[in-house]
Amino acid sequence: MIGWRGAALGAVRGAATGPAVTYGVIAVCCAVFLISPVSGLNPVYGTGDALLSAQSGYFERWGVIPDELMSGTADTLVTPFTALFVHGSWLHLLGNMLFLYVFGAMAEERMGQLEFGLFYLGCGYLALLAYAAANAESDQTLVGASGAISGVLGAFLYLFPKARVTSLFPFLFFLPLRFPAWIVLIFWFVLQWLAARGAGSGPGVAYLAHLVGFGVGFLYAWGRFRQGTTVKAQAAATEGESQP
């Protein structure tokens, strides 16, 4: 969803093979974006005012509008699902998909494809629903996969807390520093929490959806896998700041 902040980009090396759901979601999101009026590549939607009108109608048709969702009509109840595959810009799409690629593959291998797919959709739906409930009078459209991906991050934190992550922090002049995943993800969570409490975190900046998705993902992984052991992954990653 629009307004992803305080997150990291990267690529996990050595992740287990076969994350069909992760790759499938990435493929669908990219395909949907390319044929949509938002990409600017589909000549069907024209240019100028016609393109802007098509984009506005596209978001209203497939995105979440809190005041309409809270009305509880049947057609709006499916929008939290459709909104997960809609993105507002190239940067929004690429940032989200890179996050999903980084953290989704290992989480999917741990859960299994079917469970991971249901988990992804469930986290995304609950995150968007929570945001809509907290902003029930807003008519501003919300789109994007950030709530679902935040759920993946939460699960990753529980399942792979010691995975080694190389992070780039702007306030440290982008020096590459290696940390366990739990440090990086908790740092991300704190940034989201602080931003959600800020004066500028009103409708359209979906920090609350990020927090809810993260919390749901972590709690699910804790409840589902607490009887076993978390995986001590040694996967490496390269990360930097993103604001899709």
C-alpha positions in Angstrom: 0.0 0.0 0.0 1.1 3.6 -0.6 3.3 4.9 2.0 5.7 2.0 2.7 8.5 3.6 4.8 11.3 2.6 7.1 11.8 -0.7 5.3 14.8 -2.4 3.8 15.4 -3.8 0.3 17.5 -6.8 -0.5 18.0 -10.3 -1.8 18.4 -13.4 0.4 21.1 -15.8 -0.8 20.8 -19.5 -0.2 17.0 -19.5 0.4 15.4 -22.9 -0.1 14.1 -23.6 -3.6 10.5 -23.9 -4.8 8.6 -20.8 -3.5 5.9 -21.1 -6.1 3.4 -18.9 -4.2 5.9 -16.2 -3.6 7.0 -16.1 -7.3 3.3 -16.5 -8.4 2.2 -13.4 -6.4 5.1 -11.4 -7.7 4.2 -12.4 -11.3 0.5 -11.6 -10.9 1.2 -8.2 -9.2 3.6 -7.3 -12.0 1.2 -8.4 -14.7 -1.7 -6.5 -13.2 0.4 -3.4 -12.9 1.7 -3.5 -16.5 -1.8 -3.8 -18.0 -3.3 -1.2 -15.7 -3.6 2.6 -16.4 -1.1 3.2 -13.6 1.9 1.9 -15.5 1.4 4.3 -18.3 2.3 1.6 -20.8 -1.2 0.6 -22.0 -2.3 2.8 -24.8 -5.9 1.8 -24.3 -6.2 4.4 -21.5 -4.9 7.3 -23.5 -2.9 10.2 -22.1 -3.3 13.4 -20.1 -6.7 13.9 -18.4 -8.1 10.6 -19.9 -5.3 8.6 -18.3 -5.7 10.4 -14.9 -9.4 9.7 -15.0 -8.8 6.0 -15.8 -6.3 5.7 -12.9 -8.8 7.3 -10.5 -11.5 4.9 -11.6 -9.1 1.9 -11.4 -8.2 2.6 -7.8 -11.8 3.2 -6.8 -12.9 -0.1 -8.5 -10.2 -2.4 -7.1 -8.9 -0.6 -4.0 -10.2 -0.3 -0.4 -12.3 2.8 0.4 -12.7 2.7 4.2 -16.1 4.4 4.5 -17.5 2.0 1.8 -15.9 -1.1 3.3 -17.3 -0.3 6.7 -20.8 -0.1 5.1 -20.5 -3.9 4.8 -21.9 -4.3 1.3 -21.0 -7.6 -0.4 -19.1 -6.0 -3.3 -16.8 -3.9 -1.0 -16.0 -6.9 1.2 -13.8 -8.4 -1.5 -11.8 -5.2 -2.1 -9.2 -6.0 0.6 -8.3 -9.0 -1.5 -8.2 -7.2 -4.9 -6.3 -4.3 -3.4 -3.4 -6.6 -2.5 -2.6 -6.9 -6.2 -2.9 -3.2 -7.1 -0.1 -0.7 -6.7 0.1 3.0 -7.1 3.4 3.5 -8.8 6.4 1.8 -10.2 8.4 2.4 -7.0 5.5 1.2 -4.9 5.3 -2.1 -6.9 9.1 -2.7 -7.1 9.6 -2.0 -3.4 6.9 -4.3 -2.3 7.9 -7.1 -4.7 11.5 -7.0 -3.7 10.5 -7.3 0.0 8.3 -10.3 -0.9 11.1 -11.9 -2.8 13.6 -11.3 0.1 11.5 -12.7 2.9 8.7 -14.7 1.3 10.7 -17.6 -0.1 12.1 -18.8 3.2 8.8 -18.3 5.0 6.9 -20.2 2.3 9.4 -23.1 2.5 8.8 -23.3 6.2 5.0 -23.2 6.0 4.3 -24.9 2.8 2.7 -23.5 -0.3 -1.0 -23.8 0.6 -0.5 -22.6 4.1 1.7 -19.7 3.1 -0.8 -18.6 0.4 -3.7 -18.5 2.9 -1.5 -16.8 5.5 -0.5 -14.1 3.0 -4.1 -13.4 2.0 -5.2 -13.5 5.6 -2.6 -11.1 6.8 -3.3 -8.7 4.0 -7.0 -8.7 4.5 -6.8 -8.2 8.2 -4.3 -5.4 7.8 -6.5 -3.5 5.4 -9.6 -4.1 7.4 -8.0 -2.8 10.5 -6.8 0.3 8.7 -10.3 0.9 7.3 -11.9 0.4 10.7 -9.5 3.0 12.2 -10.3 5.5 9.4 -13.9 4.5 8.9 -15.0 8.0 7.6 -12.2 8.2 5.0 -12.9 8.2 1.3 -9.3 7.9 0.3 -8.4 4.7 -1.6 -5.9 2.3 -0.2 -4.0 -0.2 -2.4 -1.0 -2.4 -2.3 0.5 -5.6 -0.8 2.3 -3.9 2.1 0.0 -5.3 4.8 0.4 -8.9 3.6 4.2 -8.4 3.2 4.4 -7.0 6.7 2.8 -10.2 7.8 5.5 -12.1 6.1 8.1 -10.0 7.9 6.5 -10.7 11.2 6.6 -14.5 10.5 10.1 -14.2 9.3 11.1 -12.5 12.5 9.8 -15.5 14.6 11.0 -18.2 12.2 14.4 -16.9 11.2 15.6 -14.5 13.9 19.3 -15.2 13.4 19.4 -15.0 9.7 22.2 -12.6 8.8 21.2 -9.4 7.1 23.4 -6.7 5.6 21.7 -3.4 6.0 22.4 0.1 4.5 21.3 2.9 6.8 21.2 6.5 5.3 21.9 8.1 8.6 25.2 6.1 8.7 26.2 7.2 5.2 24.9 4.0 3.7 27.7 1.9 5.4 26.9 -1.8 5.0 26.5 -3.3 8.4 25.5 -6.9 9.1 22.9 -7.7 11.8 20.7 -10.6 12.7 17.2 -10.4 11.2 15.6 -9.8 14.5 17.4 -6.5 15.0 16.6 -5.2 11.5 12.9 -6.2 11.6 12.3 -4.9 15.1 14.0 -1.6 14.0 11.6 -1.5 11.1 8.6 -2.2 13.4 9.6 0.6 15.7 9.9 3.0 12.8 6.4 2.1 11.6 5.0 2.5 15.2 6.6 5.9 15.6 5.3 7.0 12.2 1.8 5.8 12.9 1.7 8.0 16.1 2.9 11.0 14.2 0.7 13.9 13.2 1.2 13.2 9.5 0.0 9.6 9.6 -3.6 10.1 8.6 -5.5 8.3 5.9 -3.4 7.4 2.8 -0.3 6.6 4.8 -0.9 3.1 5.9 1.4 2.6 8.8 -1.3 1.1 10.9 -1.9 -1.6 8.2 1.9 -2.3 8.3 1.8 -2.7 12.1 -1.3 -4.9 12.1 0.0 -7.1 9.3 3.4 -7.5 11.1 1.7 -8.4 14.4 -0.7 -10.9 12.8 2.2 -12.6 11.0 4.3 -12.8 14.1 1.5 -14.1 16.2 0.5 -16.7 13.6 4.1 -18.0 13.3 4.4 -18.1 17.1 1.1 -20.0 17.5 1.8 -22.3 14.6 5.4 -23.2 15.2 6.1 -22.5 18.9 6.1 -26.3 19.7 9.0 -26.7 17.3 12.2 -24.8 16.9 12.9 -21.7 14.9 15.3 -22.1 12.0 18.8 -20.8 12.5 19.3 -19.6 8.9 22.6 -18.3 7.8 21.1 -16.6 4.7 22.6 -13.2 3.8 20.8 -10.2 2.5 21.6 -6.8 1.2 19.2 -4.1 2.3 18.6 -0.4 1.9 15.9 2.2 2.4 12.8 2.3 0.3 9.7 4.4 0.0 7.4 3.0 -2.6 
